[in-house]
Amino acid sequence: MENYIRAKRFGRLINFSHVFLGMALVRGWGFHISDMFDFLKIVIIFGVFLYGSLYAINNIADRNVDKKSKLKARRVVADGQISYRWLRWDATIGIVLAFILTWVLYPRLIGIAGIFLGLNLLYTFFFKRIDQMVASIIMSLSHPLRVAMGVAMLGENLWKFLPWYLLVWMGLIAILTRKIQNERKRYFVTTIRLIRWFSLGMFIVLFVALTMKHDHLIVLAIYGVYYLGFHVVFHFSPAWRQRIFAAWRY
């Protein structure tokens, strides 16, 4: 069971907290009990079934490359701790089940589900083969998509919260540049820093602009504390930084 959990990286389900962010933008703090049940169902459908299966496919596709990597050779598929043939069938069933449940329970999210699927498959089989930096920046779009998921689930206009999607995207790119620099030394430090400072600058500009609108100030403050706290812990605690990289990698 532990190997199965690692193959599907269920530890990353915490990323689906961004769905809750999208819901908070629509509801404010007037949540209903039914909203919480909807959130849990979204985590199961999109997190456990769809994303878990896509992570498994990523592990299967990279198994031969991972065997040659000191950083990733311990992945359960590359290390032979779990059968990739069995995992491939499991992932296929998970994706089909996710789309069936989405169509039945949340038909307005079927388009986002399709984008999620396409984005992950392009990352696994195309972008990552070209350049890890480009692939990570594109793949980071999955986080604002989770925010959009929360908005769409409650029937709100998706375009209304476009600055929020950009805010989340820029913030995540700034984090990803640290991860890439830690894992891949071949990138020029100048390139990493330019991307990091540009994304952080855009994040700050968007944050200030959203603050001046006086909409969703409480949600913005909580997200700001969360994001700043992550950076502080990440920057000043090498032990926590290594734990984050380890969780991300395996």
Backbone bond lengths (Angstrom), bond angles and torsions (degrees), N, CA, C in turn:
res aa  C-N    CA-C-N  psi(-1)  N-CA   C-N-CA  omega(-1)  CA-C   N-CA-C  phi
1 M - - - 1.468 - - 1.531 111.47 -
2 E 1.330 116.07 -38.72 1.468 119.24 179.89 1.525 110.76 -62.25
3 N 1.334 116.47 -42.37 1.465 120.18 178.67 1.525 111.65 -63.97
4 Y 1.322 116.03 -37.55 1.466 121.12 178.96 1.530 109.97 -64.60
5 I 1.325 116.04 -42.73 1.465 121.05 178.79 1.523 110.50 -63.95
6 R 1.317 116.76 -40.71 1.463 120.30 178.96 1.523 111.59 -68.36
7 A 1.337 117.09 -38.06 1.463 120.69 179.55 1.520 111.53 -63.49
8 K 1.324 116.31 -34.32 1.466 120.85 -179.46 1.526 112.40 -98.56
9 R 1.325 115.89 -1.66 1.466 122.08 174.13 1.519 112.41 50.57
10 F 1.310 115.71 51.95 1.457 119.94 -179.84 1.530 112.01 -65.73
11 G 1.328 116.68 -15.01 1.464 119.29 176.13 1.507 112.93 -63.22
12 R 1.321 116.71 -18.93 1.466 120.00 -179.97 1.531 113.50 -87.13
13 L 1.315 116.51 4.61 1.464 118.94 178.24 1.522 112.02 -61.41
14 I 1.333 116.78 -19.59 1.461 119.97 177.47 1.529 111.06 -60.35
15 N 1.349 116.92 -24.36 1.463 119.83 178.15 1.525 112.27 -62.65
16 F 1.325 116.83 -19.23 1.457 119.61 -179.88 1.531 112.31 -77.97
17 S 1.338 116.32 3.83 1.466 119.28 170.56 1.524 110.36 -62.80
18 H 1.335 117.28 -20.89 1.460 120.30 177.38 1.527 111.65 -66.48
19 V 1.330 117.37 -24.99 1.465 120.10 173.71 1.525 108.88 -62.60
20 F 1.311 115.81 -42.32 1.464 121.00 178.79 1.529 110.52 -63.12
21 L 1.335 116.82 -35.69 1.459 120.55 176.75 1.525 110.45 -60.70
22 G 1.342 116.53 -45.28 1.462 119.99 177.75 1.516 112.23 -61.67
23 M 1.335 116.88 -38.71 1.455 120.71 177.95 1.522 111.03 -65.86
24 A 1.339 116.51 -38.79 1.465 120.42 179.85 1.522 111.66 -65.97
25 L 1.329 117.22 -32.06 1.462 120.41 178.44 1.523 110.78 -65.54
26 V 1.307 117.17 -31.75 1.471 121.54 -179.90 1.518 111.27 -85.54
27 R 1.324 116.95 -47.31 1.461 121.89 -173.51 1.528 113.91 -86.17
28 G 1.345 117.25 -18.23 1.459 117.67 -167.71 1.516 107.02 68.43
29 W 1.297 116.82 -126.13 1.476 119.76 174.66 1.517 111.13 -115.24
30 G 1.335 115.43 19.31 1.462 119.67 177.67 1.510 112.22 -91.92
31 F 1.326 116.42 54.16 1.459 120.20 -178.84 1.519 111.84 -73.64
32 H 1.327 114.40 146.83 1.452 121.20 173.21 1.526 108.67 -103.73
33 I 1.322 116.36 161.03 1.461 120.47 176.59 1.525 110.34 -59.14
34 S 1.328 115.76 -37.53 1.471 119.90 -179.94 1.528 111.55 -62.58
35 D 1.365 117.27 -30.74 1.458 120.54 177.44 1.520 111.21 -63.36
36 M 1.330 116.39 -38.79 1.462 120.26 179.82 1.527 111.15 -66.72
37 F 1.319 116.08 -39.03 1.462 119.65 176.77 1.526 110.75 -66.16
38 D 1.333 116.11 -39.14 1.459 119.90 176.94 1.530 110.53 -62.28
39 F 1.318 115.92 -41.90 1.465 120.08 179.21 1.526 111.03 -60.74
40 L 1.315 117.11 -44.95 1.463 121.22 179.50 1.530 111.07 -63.60
41 K 1.331 116.27 -39.40 1.467 119.03 178.63 1.526 111.37 -66.88
42 I 1.329 117.31 -36.08 1.455 120.91 177.58 1.530 110.52 -65.27
43 V 1.324 116.15 -41.35 1.469 120.09 178.41 1.534 110.39 -61.30
44 I 1.322 116.53 -40.72 1.466 119.99 179.82 1.522 111.21 -69.22
45 I 1.348 116.51 -47.15 1.465 120.24 -176.39 1.524 111.50 -68.28
46 F 1.341 115.91 -52.40 1.456 119.98 -174.90 1.522 112.82 -86.69
47 G 1.321 117.39 -31.76 1.457 120.10 -178.05 1.515 113.03 -85.03
48 V 1.333 116.30 -57.97 1.464 120.56 -175.99 1.526 111.23 -72.50
49 F 1.334 117.03 -52.50 1.465 119.91 -174.76 1.530 113.05 -77.87
50 L 1.347 116.87 -57.54 1.467 119.54 -173.47 1.525 112.23 -75.65
51 Y 1.335 117.51 -58.50 1.463 119.16 -175.81 1.513 111.91 -69.33
52 G 1.329 117.16 -36.94 1.454 119.12 176.59 1.518 111.32 -59.36
53 S 1.323 116.46 -40.68 1.464 120.90 179.00 1.524 111.66 -68.72
54 L 1.327 116.64 -38.48 1.459 119.96 179.23 1.525 111.69 -68.13
55 Y 1.321 116.92 -37.02 1.468 119.86 174.91 1.519 110.39 -63.78
56 A 1.338 116.56 -39.22 1.463 120.47 178.14 1.531 110.53 -62.47
57 I 1.330 116.67 -42.56 1.463 120.81 177.83 1.528 110.58 -62.12
58 N 1.324 116.06 -39.01 1.466 120.52 177.58 1.530 110.75 -61.60
59 N 1.330 117.01 -42.77 1.459 121.16 177.95 1.523 111.65 -64.29
60 I 1.333 115.69 -40.08 1.464 120.17 179.32 1.535 110.41 -65.24
61 A 1.329 116.73 -45.72 1.462 121.23 -177.68 1.525 111.93 -64.65
62 D 1.344 116.56 -30.55 1.468 120.49 -175.31 1.527 113.41 -98.31
63 R 1.324 117.13 5.73 1.470 118.92 -170.23 1.524 112.96 -59.01
64 N 1.325 118.19 -40.56 1.464 120.46 -177.74 1.532 111.84 -72.18
65 V 1.335 115.88 -36.09 1.465 120.08 177.18 1.529 110.15 -70.83
66 D 1.324 116.29 -40.16 1.467 120.52 -178.74 1.527 111.96 -63.17
67 K 1.319 117.14 -32.47 1.468 120.47 179.93 1.521 111.56 -60.69
68 K 1.329 117.04 -28.01 1.466 121.93 -177.72 1.530 112.37 -92.65
69 S 1.333 116.88 -3.15 1.463 121.07 -176.98 1.526 110.97 -100.91
70 K 1.330 115.85 131.35 1.463 119.77 177.18 1.534 110.93 -66.70
71 L 1.324 115.39 -30.66 1.460 119.88 -177.53 1.523 112.90 -76.49
72 K 1.342 116.85 -33.11 1.463 120.04 -169.81 1.525 114.87 -119.60
73 A 1.314 116.82 5.87 1.464 119.71 -178.30 1.521 112.88 -64.88
74 R 1.334 117.06 -18.92 1.463 121.01 -179.33 1.521 113.10 -85.85
75 R 1.305 118.14 -0.95 1.462 119.42 176.02 1.527 109.49 -58.97
76 V 1.316 115.56 142.67 1.464 120.16 -168.36 1.529 113.08 -63.19
77 V 1.335 117.60 -31.87 1.466 119.92 179.54 1.525 109.82 -76.74
78 A 1.332 116.68 -46.05 1.459 120.67 179.48 1.520 111.43 -63.34
79 D 1.322 116.55 -34.64 1.465 122.06 -177.83 1.528 112.68 -83.80
80 G 1.340 116.73 -2.61 1.458 120.85 178.68 1.511 114.64 74.34
81 Q 1.358 116.59 18.42 1.459 120.00 -179.30 1.519 112.51 -78.57
82 I 1.336 115.63 -14.54 1.456 120.59 178.02 1.526 107.89 -144.84
83 S 1.326 117.65 143.09 1.461 122.14 -177.07 1.532 110.58 -72.38
84 Y 1.327 115.91 122.49 1.468 118.23 -179.20 1.528 111.32 -71.02
85 R 1.337 117.62 -26.87 1.467 119.65 178.18 1.523 110.61 -67.44
86 W 1.333 115.89 -44.68 1.465 119.84 177.26 1.522 110.45 -65.24
87 L 1.342 117.21 -41.10 1.458 121.63 -178.64 1.522 111.25 -65.84
88 R 1.326 116.61 -32.06 1.474 120.78 178.38 1.520 111.20 -63.88
89 W 1.335 117.20 -43.62 1.464 120.91 176.48 1.526 110.90 -65.82
90 D 1.313 116.74 -41.16 1.462 121.22 178.95 1.527 110.59 -60.82
91 A 1.340 116.84 -42.82 1.459 121.18 180.00 1.526 111.35 -65.70
92 T 1.323 116.85 -41.35 1.466 120.76 179.04 1.528 111.16 -61.41
93 I 1.323 116.07 -45.49 1.472 120.40 178.36 1.520 110.44 -62.75
94 G 1.335 116.92 -40.47 1.463 120.74 -179.90 1.513 112.31 -62.10
95 I 1.344 117.48 -42.01 1.462 121.24 179.94 1.529 110.76 -66.74
96 V 1.319 116.82 -45.33 1.473 120.59 178.79 1.521 110.46 -60.88
97 L 1.323 116.77 -44.29 1.463 121.00 179.88 1.522 111.37 -63.71
98 A 1.337 117.00 -38.73 1.464 120.98 178.91 1.520 111.37 -62.16
99 F 1.329 117.18 -42.32 1.465 120.15 -179.02 1.531 111.40 -71.49
100 I 1.310 117.65 -35.62 1.464 120.13 177.32 1.530 110.24 -64.19
101 L 1.335 116.22 -46.62 1.467 120.34 -179.60 1.525 111.60 -65.50
102 T 1.343 116.44 -37.78 1.467 119.78 177.58 1.521 110.81 -64.07
103 W 1.322 116.74 -43.77 1.471 121.26 -179.84 1.526 111.41 -63.26
104 V 1.328 116.44 -38.04 1.463 120.69 -177.68 1.524 111.87 -78.23
105 L 1.338 117.29 -44.51 1.461 121.35 -171.67 1.529 113.74 -94.60
106 Y 1.346 116.80 -39.08 1.465 120.54 -175.44 1.527 110.16 -136.85
107 P 1.326 118.03 68.06 1.476 120.69 -175.85 1.524 113.68 -58.52
108 R 1.343 118.07 -25.82 1.455 119.02 179.97 1.538 112.04 -71.83
109 L 1.333 116.90 -11.12 1.462 120.63 179.24 1.524 112.93 -97.93
110 I 1.331 117.72 3.13 1.463 120.02 -175.24 1.536 110.93 -65.53
111 G 1.331 117.06 -34.14 1.460 119.99 177.73 1.516 111.87 -66.11
112 I 1.338 116.38 -43.67 1.462 120.38 178.07 1.520 110.25 -64.01
113 A 1.328 116.76 -38.21 1.466 120.62 177.26 1.527 110.49 -60.49
114 G 1.332 116.64 -41.55 1.457 120.57 178.20 1.521 112.19 -64.19
115 I 1.351 116.62 -40.25 1.465 120.66 177.58 1.524 110.53 -64.77
116 F 1.331 116.70 -42.24 1.463 121.54 177.13 1.523 110.18 -56.64
117 L 1.318 115.09 -48.49 1.460 120.00 -178.07 1.525 110.77 -62.14
118 G 1.329 116.76 -49.89 1.456 120.52 -178.92 1.516 112.74 -62.44
119 L 1.339 116.87 -41.97 1.456 121.63 -179.25 1.526 111.14 -61.46
120 N 1.325 116.72 -44.05 1.461 120.90 -179.13 1.521 112.23 -68.58
121 L 1.327 116.99 -41.54 1.452 119.70 -179.96 1.530 111.70 -67.66
122 L 1.326 116.70 -38.80 1.467 120.19 175.73 1.524 110.98 -64.30
123 Y 1.323 116.67 -39.54 1.465 121.01 177.22 1.528 110.63 -61.78
124 T 1.338 116.37 -47.39 1.459 121.27 -175.14 1.518 113.02 -68.67
125 F 1.337 116.46 -43.50 1.469 119.51 -170.79 1.526 114.89 -104.79
126 F 1.351 117.41 -6.96 1.470 117.90 -176.98 1.530 112.40 -131.51
127 F 1.342 117.07 -68.49 1.460 119.97 -172.09 1.527 112.89 -60.37
128 K 1.331 116.74 -40.27 1.455 119.72 -177.75 1.518 111.97 -67.49
129 R 1.329 117.33 -23.93 1.460 121.02 177.77 1.525 111.15 -77.20
130 I 1.320 116.77 -18.17 1.465 121.11 -178.22 1.525 110.58 -91.47
131 D 1.342 116.09 -57.81 1.463 120.12 -177.37 1.522 108.83 -159.80
132 Q 1.332 116.72 128.91 1.457 120.97 -176.55 1.524 112.20 -67.14
133 M 1.329 116.44 -34.56 1.459 119.76 -179.96 1.525 110.51 -63.65
134 V 1.332 116.03 -51.22 1.461 121.14 179.41 1.524 110.12 -60.59
135 A 1.329 115.83 -43.85 1.459 120.62 -178.56 1.526 111.35 -61.03
136 S 1.337 117.44 -42.71 1.466 121.02 -177.98 1.523 111.49 -67.45
137 I 1.328 116.35 -39.69 1.465 120.05 179.56 1.524 110.25 -64.50
138 I 1.337 116.66 -42.89 1.463 120.14 179.04 1.521 110.57 -68.01
139 M 1.337 116.36 -43.08 1.462 120.52 -178.42 1.518 111.85 -64.86
140 S 1.325 117.07 -27.19 1.465 120.02 -179.90 1.524 112.10 -65.73
141 L 1.333 117.17 -10.88 1.468 120.58 174.88 1.527 111.57 -63.71
142 S 1.326 116.95 -17.54 1.466 119.62 179.74 1.522 112.10 -63.71
143 H 1.339 117.50 -25.62 1.467 119.73 179.96 1.528 112.33 -73.29
144 P 1.347 119.72 -50.90 1.468 117.37 173.13 1.522 112.99 -61.08
145 L 1.337 117.70 -27.83 1.459 119.76 175.78 1.523 110.89 -64.10
146 R 1.330 116.69 -33.79 1.463 119.70 176.59 1.530 110.77 -66.51
147 V 1.346 116.35 -38.07 1.465 119.62 175.51 1.521 109.58 -61.80
148 A 1.338 116.19 -45.29 1.464 121.39 178.52 1.521 110.77 -61.21
149 M 1.317 116.77 -32.66 1.454 121.09 178.67 1.531 111.05 -61.87
150 G 1.335 115.43 -44.87 1.462 119.61 178.32 1.515 112.22 -64.28
151 V 1.342 116.45 -37.45 1.466 121.24 178.42 1.520 110.62 -66.78
152 A 1.341 116.26 -48.48 1.462 120.98 -177.20 1.521 112.02 -65.61
153 M 1.325 116.85 -34.83 1.460 119.94 -178.42 1.522 111.68 -61.00
154 L 1.342 115.82 -31.49 1.461 119.99 -179.60 1.528 112.40 -94.32
155 G 1.338 116.25 8.34 1.458 120.15 172.15 1.509 115.87 81.21
156 E 1.335 118.47 15.01 1.461 121.34 -178.97 1.528 110.46 -87.51
157 N 1.340 116.23 159.00 1.457 122.45 177.57 1.527 109.82 -67.56
158 L 1.337 116.60 121.96 1.463 121.02 -175.98 1.524 112.53 -63.07
159 W 1.327 117.65 -38.74 1.465 120.77 -174.39 1.522 112.37 -69.85
160 K 1.293 117.28 -16.26 1.465 121.18 -178.70 1.524 111.96 -62.72
161 F 1.339 116.22 -26.84 1.460 119.98 -174.59 1.527 112.13 -113.79
162 L 1.325 117.54 28.71 1.458 121.80 -179.87 1.534 112.80 -55.36
163 P 1.352 120.71 -44.10 1.477 119.09 178.33 1.529 113.05 -59.07
164 W 1.332 117.32 -31.18 1.461 120.05 178.19 1.516 111.03 -68.54
165 Y 1.311 117.03 -39.42 1.460 119.79 177.92 1.532 110.40 -62.50
166 L 1.346 115.80 -42.11 1.463 120.06 178.48 1.520 111.05 -65.55
167 L 1.336 116.69 -38.29 1.466 121.22 178.36 1.525 110.99 -59.25
168 V 1.318 116.17 -49.11 1.466 121.13 -179.92 1.523 110.71 -64.38
169 W 1.329 116.92 -40.64 1.465 120.91 -178.66 1.529 111.21 -64.62
170 M 1.344 116.84 -48.37 1.465 120.05 -179.83 1.528 111.15 -62.72
171 G 1.317 116.45 -39.78 1.459 120.03 179.62 1.512 111.94 -62.69
172 L 1.320 116.51 -40.29 1.460 120.06 -178.76 1.525 111.41 -71.25
173 I 1.323 117.89 -36.77 1.466 120.17 178.46 1.524 110.26 -60.66
174 A 1.323 116.85 -39.40 1.459 120.16 178.41 1.528 111.28 -61.09
175 I 1.325 116.85 -35.70 1.467 121.18 178.02 1.527 110.21 -72.91
176 L 1.333 116.72 -42.30 1.459 120.84 -176.77 1.526 112.70 -63.64
177 T 1.335 117.23 -32.79 1.463 118.72 179.74 1.525 110.85 -62.97
178 R 1.327 117.40 -32.43 1.470 120.41 176.03 1.528 110.33 -67.12
179 K 1.306 116.02 -43.27 1.468 120.28 179.76 1.528 110.95 -61.92
180 I 1.327 116.30 -45.97 1.464 120.41 -178.71 1.527 110.75 -64.00
181 Q 1.331 116.86 -42.16 1.453 120.31 179.99 1.528 111.12 -63.70
182 N 1.317 116.84 -35.50 1.456 120.92 -179.73 1.534 111.57 -70.17
183 E 1.352 116.56 -37.84 1.465 120.99 -174.93 1.517 113.58 -89.09
184 R 1.322 117.15 -32.85 1.469 120.46 -171.84 1.524 109.92 -126.69
185 K 1.295 115.30 105.21 1.458 120.92 -174.08 1.531 113.02 -80.64
186 R 1.335 116.57 -8.29 1.463 118.35 -173.60 1.530 113.20 -75.22
187 Y 1.351 116.71 -17.06 1.454 119.01 179.55 1.527 110.29 -74.21
188 F 1.317 116.24 142.77 1.448 120.65 177.40 1.528 109.55 -66.94
189 V 1.315 115.17 136.28 1.461 120.32 179.74 1.520 110.15 -59.35
190 T 1.333 116.41 -37.91 1.470 120.65 -179.62 1.520 111.06 -61.14
191 T 1.324 117.03 -42.74 1.466 121.15 179.30 1.522 111.05 -62.23
192 I 1.321 115.81 -45.35 1.465 120.50 178.93 1.519 110.78 -59.93
193 R 1.324 115.66 -46.03 1.465 119.81 -177.02 1.523 111.69 -66.40
194 L 1.332 116.90 -39.54 1.465 119.94 179.08 1.522 110.98 -61.06
195 I 1.316 116.50 -45.95 1.467 120.40 179.54 1.514 110.43 -65.19
196 R 1.340 116.37 -42.20 1.466 120.11 -178.72 1.523 111.54 -63.85
197 W 1.338 116.38 -47.45 1.461 118.47 -177.59 1.522 112.10 -70.49
198 F 1.334 117.00 -33.20 1.468 119.10 176.05 1.524 110.29 -64.58
199 S 1.332 117.03 -46.71 1.467 120.10 -178.71 1.524 111.09 -65.92
200 L 1.333 117.05 -40.34 1.474 119.48 177.49 1.526 110.78 -65.50
201 G 1.339 116.37 -39.55 1.460 119.68 177.98 1.517 111.93 -62.38
202 M 1.331 116.51 -44.20 1.455 120.70 177.26 1.532 110.94 -63.85
203 F 1.330 116.11 -39.18 1.463 120.50 178.31 1.527 110.19 -59.54
204 I 1.333 116.68 -46.17 1.475 120.98 -178.85 1.521 111.01 -65.27
205 V 1.341 116.49 -43.03 1.476 120.18 179.11 1.525 110.69 -60.93
206 L 1.313 117.12 -45.94 1.465 121.04 179.39 1.522 111.03 -65.31
207 F 1.318 116.62 -39.75 1.460 120.78 -179.86 1.534 110.57 -62.38
208 V 1.330 116.00 -45.43 1.475 120.54 179.14 1.530 110.28 -65.28
209 A 1.329 116.87 -43.03 1.469 120.90 -179.35 1.529 110.84 -61.51
210 L 1.330 117.00 -42.79 1.465 120.71 179.04 1.527 111.06 -67.89
211 T 1.328 116.53 -34.25 1.467 120.21 177.48 1.523 110.90 -65.03
212 M 1.323 116.80 -41.04 1.462 121.55 -178.34 1.529 112.19 -68.04
213 K 1.322 117.18 -21.90 1.466 120.36 177.30 1.530 112.06 -74.59
214 H 1.344 116.14 -17.52 1.469 122.58 179.12 1.531 112.77 62.21
215 D 1.334 116.64 23.71 1.466 120.81 175.37 1.530 108.80 -106.72
216 H 1.315 115.49 136.53 1.469 120.79 175.35 1.528 111.90 57.23
217 L 1.327 117.12 40.78 1.461 120.42 -176.24 1.529 112.12 -64.38
218 I 1.328 116.68 -38.01 1.466 119.65 -179.52 1.523 110.17 -66.58
219 V 1.341 116.13 -43.90 1.468 120.64 178.03 1.525 109.76 -61.59
220 L 1.322 116.86 -42.31 1.457 122.00 -179.65 1.527 111.10 -64.09
221 A 1.330 116.31 -41.63 1.462 120.44 179.98 1.521 111.15 -64.38
222 I 1.322 116.64 -43.96 1.468 120.23 179.91 1.522 110.32 -64.09
223 Y 1.321 116.94 -43.21 1.465 119.67 178.92 1.525 110.59 -65.11
224 G 1.325 117.12 -38.85 1.466 120.92 178.56 1.515 112.25 -63.00
225 V 1.336 116.88 -42.55 1.469 121.18 177.87 1.522 110.42 -64.31
226 Y 1.328 116.25 -43.05 1.469 120.88 177.98 1.521 110.90 -60.06
227 Y 1.330 116.32 -46.68 1.463 120.10 -176.20 1.526 111.14 -68.99
228 L 1.344 116.34 -44.51 1.461 120.15 179.31 1.529 110.39 -64.28
229 G 1.337 116.31 -40.61 1.459 120.44 179.03 1.516 111.84 -61.67
230 F 1.314 116.29 -40.44 1.464 120.51 178.15 1.519 110.42 -60.61
231 H 1.333 116.83 -44.35 1.456 120.22 -179.05 1.529 112.02 -67.18
232 V 1.323 116.64 -39.55 1.464 119.70 179.98 1.526 110.70 -63.39
233 V 1.338 116.40 -48.45 1.463 120.44 178.92 1.523 110.40 -62.70
234 F 1.313 115.53 -42.97 1.465 121.04 -178.13 1.524 111.03 -62.61
235 H 1.333 116.27 -41.01 1.463 120.79 -173.83 1.525 112.76 -78.91
236 F 1.329 117.23 -39.40 1.460 120.30 -171.96 1.527 114.30 -98.19
237 S 1.318 117.58 -5.07 1.458 119.16 -179.17 1.534 110.32 -124.68
238 P 1.345 116.92 96.55 1.472 119.60 178.36 1.525 112.63 -57.60
239 A 1.340 117.02 -35.31 1.470 120.35 -179.44 1.518 110.84 -63.12
240 W 1.340 116.57 -45.75 1.460 119.94 179.04 1.525 111.06 -67.67
241 R 1.331 116.41 -35.32 1.463 120.42 178.44 1.523 110.48 -60.59
242 Q 1.324 116.55 -42.86 1.462 120.00 179.17 1.530 111.33 -67.85
243 R 1.325 117.10 -35.40 1.469 119.72 176.82 1.529 110.52 -64.61
244 I 1.326 116.42 -40.70 1.462 120.36 179.41 1.522 110.63 -64.16
245 F 1.319 117.06 -45.05 1.465 120.44 178.77 1.518 110.77 -63.57
246 A 1.335 116.89 -39.98 1.469 120.61 -179.12 1.530 110.28 -64.32
247 A 1.335 116.58 -44.21 1.469 120.88 179.79 1.525 110.21 -64.79
248 W 1.337 116.69 -38.55 1.458 121.28 -179.46 1.532 110.47 -67.27
249 R 1.333 115.19 -37.40 1.456 119.37 -173.38 1.514 112.36 -76.42
250 Y 1.344 116.87 -39.55 1.464 120.29 -172.51 1.520 112.66 -105.00
